[in-house]
Amino acid sequence: MISITINQLRQYRHTKANILLLEQELDELILKSNVCENVGRSGGVSDTVAQIVLQREKKRERINILTARKNAVEAYLNECDDYYGLLLRWHYADGKTWASIALTIGGGNTEDGVKKACHRYVRKNP
């Protein structure tokens, strides 16, 4: 099983959001660099193009790092026991509260009980 921590699970939704934001910024930089390259053919804006290319590369590197983190969490969730995998997905991927999860599964489960059980599962199955 892939090694994962509670903190990595907590960051999952933020990581996905960051990837989307960085991809949008990268698209804007690509458009900007294309415009500058076209203008540069008639004028001299090579420094601006070089800066944009450097920014693009930094964004791509950051996207790759975040994508690796996202993929690690997804692989972990896919390898989890069906029951705990579902609970962990509901909370960390879908954003459901522990209270709503406890109500959904019923059986006298409490918010704190469900949370503790899931955290115990992750600690035992890192």
C-alpha positions as CSV (number, residue, x, y, z in Angstrom):
1,M,0.0,0.0,0.0
2,I,1.2,3.5,-0.8
3,S,2.3,5.5,2.3
4,I,0.1,8.5,3.0
5,T,-0.5,10.8,6.0
6,I,-3.6,12.5,7.3
7,N,-2.1,15.9,6.4
8,Q,-1.7,14.7,2.7
9,L,-5.3,13.7,2.8
10,R,-6.3,17.1,4.2
11,Q,-4.4,18.9,1.5
12,Y,-6.0,16.8,-1.4
13,R,-8.8,19.3,-2.3
14,H,-6.4,22.2,-2.1
15,T,-3.9,20.4,-4.2
16,K,-6.5,19.8,-6.9
17,A,-7.6,23.4,-6.8
18,N,-4.0,24.6,-7.1
19,I,-3.4,22.4,-10.1
20,L,-6.4,24.0,-11.9
21,L,-5.3,27.5,-11.0
22,L,-1.7,26.9,-12.2
23,E,-3.0,25.3,-15.4
24,Q,-5.1,28.5,-16.1
25,E,-2.1,30.7,-15.3
26,L,0.1,28.5,-17.6
27,D,-2.4,28.9,-20.4
28,E,-2.3,32.6,-20.0
29,L,1.5,32.6,-20.1
30,I,1.5,30.5,-23.2
31,L,-0.9,33.0,-24.9
32,K,1.2,35.9,-23.7
33,S,4.4,34.4,-24.9
34,N,2.9,33.6,-28.3
35,V,1.8,37.3,-28.6
36,C,5.3,38.5,-27.5
37,E,7.0,36.1,-30.0
38,N,4.9,37.5,-32.8
39,V,5.6,41.1,-31.8
40,G,9.3,40.2,-31.3
41,R,9.7,39.3,-34.9
42,S,9.2,42.9,-35.8
43,G,10.6,44.4,-32.6
44,G,13.0,43.4,-29.8
45,V,11.2,41.8,-26.9
46,S,13.4,38.8,-26.4
47,D,14.0,39.5,-22.7
48,T,10.2,39.6,-22.1
49,V,9.8,36.3,-23.9
50,A,12.7,34.7,-21.9
51,Q,11.0,35.8,-18.7
52,I,7.7,34.4,-19.8
53,V,9.3,31.1,-20.8
54,L,11.0,30.8,-17.4
55,Q,7.7,31.5,-15.6
56,R,6.1,28.8,-17.8
57,E,8.7,26.3,-16.8
58,K,8.3,27.1,-13.1
59,K,4.5,26.6,-13.4
60,R,5.0,23.3,-15.2
61,E,7.4,22.1,-12.5
62,R,4.9,23.1,-9.8
63,I,2.0,21.4,-11.6
64,N,4.1,18.2,-11.9
65,I,4.9,18.2,-8.1
66,L,1.2,18.8,-7.2
67,T,0.0,16.2,-9.7
68,A,2.3,13.6,-8.1
69,R,0.8,14.4,-4.7
70,K,-2.7,14.2,-6.0
71,N,-2.0,10.9,-7.7
72,A,-0.5,9.5,-4.5
73,V,-3.6,10.3,-2.5
74,E,-5.9,8.9,-5.2
75,A,-3.8,5.7,-5.4
76,Y,-4.0,5.3,-1.6
77,L,-7.7,5.8,-1.6
78,N,-8.1,3.2,-4.3
79,E,-6.1,0.7,-2.3
80,C,-8.0,1.3,1.0
81,D,-10.5,-1.1,2.4
82,D,-13.9,-0.5,0.8
83,Y,-15.5,0.8,3.9
84,Y,-12.7,3.2,5.0
85,G,-11.9,4.1,1.5
86,L,-15.5,5.3,1.0
87,L,-15.5,7.3,4.3
88,L,-12.1,8.8,3.5
89,R,-13.2,9.8,0.0
90,W,-16.4,11.3,1.3
91,H,-14.5,13.5,3.7
92,Y,-11.2,14.4,2.0
93,A,-12.3,14.3,-1.7
94,D,-15.9,15.3,-1.5
95,G,-15.7,17.6,1.5
96,K,-18.5,16.0,3.5
97,T,-18.3,16.7,7.2
98,W,-17.6,14.0,9.7
99,A,-21.1,14.7,11.2
100,S,-22.8,14.1,7.9
101,I,-20.8,10.9,7.3
102,A,-21.8,9.6,10.7
103,L,-25.5,10.4,9.9
104,T,-25.2,8.7,6.6
105,I,-23.7,5.4,7.9
106,G,-26.0,5.4,10.9
107,G,-25.6,2.7,13.5
108,G,-25.2,5.1,16.4
109,N,-21.9,6.4,15.0
110,T,-20.9,9.8,16.1
111,E,-18.9,12.5,14.3
112,D,-15.9,12.0,16.6
113,G,-16.1,8.2,16.4
114,V,-16.1,8.1,12.6
115,K,-13.2,10.6,12.5
116,K,-11.1,8.7,15.0
117,A,-11.8,5.3,13.3
118,C,-10.7,6.8,9.9
119,H,-7.6,8.4,11.4
120,R,-6.7,5.1,13.2
121,Y,-7.1,3.3,9.9
122,V,-4.7,5.7,8.1
123,R,-2.1,5.4,10.9
124,K,-2.3,1.6,10.7
125,N,-2.3,1.5,6.9
126,P,0.0,4.4,5.9
